[in-house]
Amino acid sequence: LESKGINIFIQSTIQCLVDKCGSEKVRRVNELNQRLRAYAENSKSTFIDLGVLSDANGLDDSLSSDGVHLNGMGYRKWVDTIFPTVMKLGGK
C-alpha cells in the first residue's frame, strides 16, 4: 500500500466495560493497543487512538447499551475522533 502512495490508518481497539469483560480482557486490549501503536510508528502508518471512548472502567457506558458494542452516540464519537485525521491525510 505504501508503495502505491496509500495512507494507512491503524486505530486502537475499543475497550469493553470492565464489569462486562473483566480486568484481564481490558489489560489485554491495552497491551494490544500498545503493540498497534508501535507497529504504526515503525511502519509509517498513522495511529488513531480511540481511548476517548473509554475511561478508567473501560468503555464509557454512555457510549454503549451493553458494555461491549457502541451505540449511536458511541459511533458518533468514533467518527468525530477519526474524521479529522482521515480528512487531513487521506481525504479528498
Buried (B, 14 or more C-beta within 10 A) or exposed (E): EEEEEEBBBBBBEBBBBBEBBEEEBBEEBBEEBEEBBEEBEEEEBBBBBBEEBBBEBBBBBEBBEEBBEBBEEBEEBBEEBBEEBBEEEEEE
